[in-house]
Amino acid sequence: MIHDVLIIGSSFAGLAAAMPLSRARRKVLLVDAAQPRNRFATASHGFLGQDGVAPAEIMARGRQELAAYPTFRMREGLVEKVEGEIDDFRITLADGRQERGRRLILATGISDELPSIPGLRPRWGQTVVHCPYCHGYELAGRPLGVLASGPGSDMKALLVADWGPATLFTQAAFQPEPEMATRLKARGVTVEESPIVELLGPEPALEAARLADGRVIALGGLFVAPRTHMASPLALHLGCRLSDGMTGPHIEVDNWKKTSVPGVYAAGDAAAPMHSAPLAVAAGMLAGVGAHQSLL
């Protein structure tokens, strides 16, 4: 059997891509390895109509909705190999099973390379987070920190100050320019040059940070910008062109999420420099419509 579209990845972008295709009565197979980037978060925020709902619950409901369409199928498994070309793509799963499709949508996501600070990883997605728009409201009023990773970290510190008293930990990564230092001071942001060496408090809560000079500073939330990597090598295997973003590479796509490889589309965090659930859903919808129109 050859499907109209194979979708790899069933987080927000993959599920959203499947919806217009299923409603167009196209044969869709969605394959998922059950390792979404958002598995560390207990709630999704800033997502209209889903604010405060667990990502796993949103995805479960999406799968339930798609299951009502008779041309939609879902299969669990890790896709290890993809080959072929437009109108005849072939994927091979870890258990050896193979599937074929005329079009391919990559919603494979990214993985986060977290700073190697003791106590940071167990708090990831709870009190150590990446996006103030996604998590700032829940951390508001506490002493907040921004862990510098390079240029742009000072701008994030200016932003985070809207949610609580903020400290920019430079971590020897960079120093704010004089003009920016003036802006930070005007916003009440403290610039701390002694690096954080450990996060303290009962996990996943955060109470303080220990600095390299021995001081302990009260801290209720920490914003970081982890380096990101492709969660799957499939885009590279296919030869999709990549671009460098602020945190890592992402797949180049056009307005309809078409990649540089004919017949291959990409959506979600793997194909965007900015990451959020609503953006992933919007991109998935566009990829699904783009792939459908290419089949006409």
C-alpha positions in Angstrom: 0.0 0.0 0.0 1.3 3.5 -0.8 0.0 6.3 1.3 -0.6 9.8 0.0 1.4 11.3 2.8 3.7 9.9 5.5 4.1 12.1 8.6 7.0 11.5 10.9 6.4 12.9 14.4 3.0 13.2 16.2 3.5 16.2 18.5 1.6 19.4 17.8 3.0 20.0 14.3 2.6 16.4 13.1 -1.0 16.1 14.4 -1.9 19.5 12.9 -0.5 18.4 9.5 -2.6 15.3 9.5 -5.9 17.1 10.1 -6.4 18.9 6.7 -5.1 15.8 4.8 -7.5 13.5 6.6 -10.4 15.9 6.0 -9.4 15.9 2.4 -9.8 12.1 2.5 -6.2 11.4 1.7 -4.5 8.3 3.0 -2.3 9.5 5.8 0.1 7.5 8.0 1.5 9.2 11.1 4.5 7.4 12.7 5.7 8.5 16.1 8.5 7.4 18.5 6.8 8.9 21.6 9.6 11.3 22.5 8.2 14.8 22.2 10.3 17.7 23.3 7.4 18.9 25.5 7.3 15.7 27.6 9.1 17.5 30.5 6.3 20.2 30.8 3.2 19.6 32.9 1.2 22.3 31.2 1.1 24.2 27.9 0.6 27.9 28.3 -0.2 30.8 25.9 -2.0 28.3 23.6 -5.5 29.7 22.9 -8.1 27.3 24.0 -5.6 25.0 25.6 -4.0 27.2 28.3 -2.9 25.2 31.3 -3.6 21.8 29.6 -0.9 19.2 29.7 0.8 18.7 26.4 0.2 14.9 26.6 -3.5 15.6 27.0 -3.6 17.9 24.0 -1.9 15.3 21.9 -4.1 12.5 23.1 -7.2 14.5 22.2 -5.7 15.3 18.8 -5.1 11.6 18.1 -8.6 10.8 19.2 -10.0 13.4 16.8 -8.0 12.2 13.9 -9.0 8.6 14.5 -12.5 9.5 13.5 -11.3 9.9 9.9 -11.3 6.6 8.0 -8.2 7.4 5.8 -6.0 8.2 8.8 -3.7 5.7 10.4 -1.2 6.0 13.2 1.7 3.7 14.0 4.1 3.8 16.9 7.8 3.3 16.2 11.1 5.0 15.5 11.8 5.7 11.8 15.5 4.9 11.2 15.8 5.2 7.5 14.1 7.2 4.7 14.8 6.9 1.0 13.2 7.4 -2.4 11.9 10.5 -4.1 8.7 12.4 -4.8 5.8 10.0 -5.4 7.7 7.1 -3.9 9.2 7.7 -0.5 10.1 4.6 1.7 10.6 4.6 5.4 12.0 1.8 7.5 11.2 1.5 11.2 13.4 0.2 13.9 11.6 -3.1 13.9 12.2 -3.6 10.2 8.7 -2.6 9.0 8.5 -0.5 5.9 5.9 2.0 4.6 5.6 4.0 1.4 4.1 7.4 0.6 3.9 9.9 -2.2 4.7 12.9 0.1 6.7 13.2 3.3 6.2 15.6 6.2 8.9 15.8 8.8 7.7 16.9 12.2 10.6 15.3 14.0 11.4 18.1 16.4 14.6 19.1 18.2 16.4 18.1 21.3 17.9 20.4 23.9 21.5 20.5 25.0 21.2 21.8 28.6 24.0 23.6 30.5 25.9 21.2 32.7 25.0 22.8 36.0 24.2 20.4 38.9 20.5 20.6 39.7 19.5 22.1 36.4 18.3 19.0 34.4 15.8 17.7 37.1 14.1 21.1 37.0 13.9 21.4 33.2 10.4 22.3 32.1 9.3 23.2 35.6 11.3 26.0 37.2 14.1 26.0 34.6 12.5 27.0 31.4 13.3 28.6 28.0 10.4 30.9 27.2 9.0 33.7 29.3 5.8 33.9 27.3 5.2 30.2 28.0 6.2 30.1 31.6 6.7 33.6 32.9 3.2 34.1 34.3 3.5 30.9 36.5 6.9 32.1 37.9 5.8 35.7 38.4 6.7 37.5 41.6 9.7 35.3 42.4 13.3 36.3 42.0 14.1 35.2 38.4 17.4 34.6 36.6 18.5 34.6 33.0 21.4 32.3 32.2 23.5 34.0 29.5 24.5 31.9 26.5 25.6 34.8 24.2 24.3 37.8 22.4 20.5 38.2 23.0 20.6 37.0 26.6 20.6 40.6 27.8 17.5 41.3 25.8 15.8 38.3 27.4 16.7 39.7 30.8 15.0 43.0 29.9 11.9 41.0 29.0 11.9 38.7 32.1 11.9 41.8 34.4 8.2 42.2 33.5 7.5 39.0 35.6 9.8 39.6 38.6 13.0 41.0 39.9 15.6 39.7 37.4 19.3 38.9 37.5 21.4 38.3 34.4 24.0 35.7 35.1 26.7 36.3 32.4 28.4 32.9 33.0 31.6 34.4 31.4 29.6 34.1 28.1 29.6 37.8 27.3 29.4 41.3 28.7 26.5 43.7 27.9 27.5 46.7 25.9 27.5 50.0 27.8 24.2 51.1 26.3 22.5 47.8 27.1 24.0 47.9 30.7 22.3 51.2 31.2 19.0 49.8 30.0 19.3 46.8 32.3 20.0 49.0 35.3 17.0 51.2 34.4 14.8 48.1 34.4 16.2 47.0 37.8 18.1 44.0 36.3 21.1 42.9 38.3 24.1 41.8 36.2 26.0 39.0 38.1 29.4 38.0 36.8 30.1 35.2 39.2 28.8 32.0 37.5 26.1 29.7 38.8 27.7 26.4 39.8 24.7 24.7 41.4 20.9 25.1 41.8 19.4 24.5 45.2 16.1 23.5 46.7 13.7 20.5 46.7 13.3 19.4 43.0 11.6 20.4 40.8 11.2 23.6 42.9 14.0 26.1 42.8 15.0 28.1 45.9 18.5 29.5 45.2 21.6 29.3 43.2 25.1 28.8 44.5 27.8 31.0 42.8 31.4 30.2 42.0 32.5 32.7 44.7 30.5 30.9 47.4 27.5 33.2 47.6 24.0 31.8 47.6 21.4 33.9 45.8 17.6 33.4 46.2 16.1 32.2 42.9 12.6 31.0 42.1 12.9 30.5 38.3 15.7 30.4 35.8 15.4 31.1 32.0 18.0 29.4 29.8 18.5 29.1 26.1 19.8 25.6 25.5 21.7 24.7 22.3 19.3 22.8 20.1 19.9 19.9 17.7 17.8 17.9 15.2 16.1 15.2 17.2 16.3 12.9 14.1 18.9 12.7 11.3 16.3 12.1 8.6 16.4 15.6 7.2 20.1 15.3 6.8 19.8 11.9 5.2 17.3 13.3 2.7 19.6 16.2 1.9 17.3 19.0 3.2 19.0 22.4 3.3 19.4 23.7 6.9 19.8 27.3 8.2 21.5 28.4 11.4 19.2 29.9 14.1 20.0 31.5 17.4 20.0 28.2 19.3 20.9 25.7 16.5 20.2 24.6 13.0 16.7 24.2 11.5 15.3 22.9 8.2 14.8 25.6 5.6 11.1 25.8 4.4 9.0 28.1 2.2 5.7 29.6 3.2 3.9 26.3 2.6 6.7 24.4 4.6 8.2 22.8 1.5 11.9 21.9 2.0 14.6 22.0 -0.6 13.9 18.4 -1.5 10.9 17.8 -3.8 8.0 16.2 -2.1 9.3 16.7 1.4 7.7 19.2 3.9 8.7 20.1 7.4 7.0 21.7 10.3 7.4 22.4 14.0 10.5 23.1 16.0 12.7 21.3 13.5 11.8 23.8 10.8 11.7 27.1 12.7 14.0 29.4 14.6 11.3 30.3 17.1 9.6 27.5 19.1 6.1 27.4 20.7 3.0 25.1 20.6 0.8 27.6 18.7 3.5 28.2 16.1 4.0 24.5 15.7 0.2 23.9 15.1 0.1 26.7 12.6 3.1 25.4 10.7 1.7 21.8 10.8 -1.5 23.0 9.2 0.4 24.8 6.5 2.5 21.7 5.8 -0.6 19.6 5.5 -2.3 21.9 3.1 0.9 22.4 1.1 1.4 18.6 0.8 -2.2 18.1 -0.2 -2.1 20.8 -2.9 1.1 19.3 -4.4 -0.8 16.0 -4.9 -3.4 17.6 -7.1 
